[in-house]
């Protein structure tokens, strides 16, 4: 199950360098996680300052 980023995202980009498979990219109004690439490791969850990332 992939993680997803909610509307609480402030587009700070802290999660991007933490993703070991480069599944996170900048979207139109917030960052997004590609569910086909995400390995559900949770590294991004730990660094999100707004707790906008959670498991689907």
Number of C-alpha atoms within 10 A of each C-alpha: 11 17 21 19 20 15 11 12 18 14 15 13 16 14 20 20 12 16 19 13 12 14 17 23 13 13 10 7 10 16 22 20 20 14 15 9 12 19 15 16 13 16 14 22 21 12 15 17 14 12 14 16 24 14 11 10
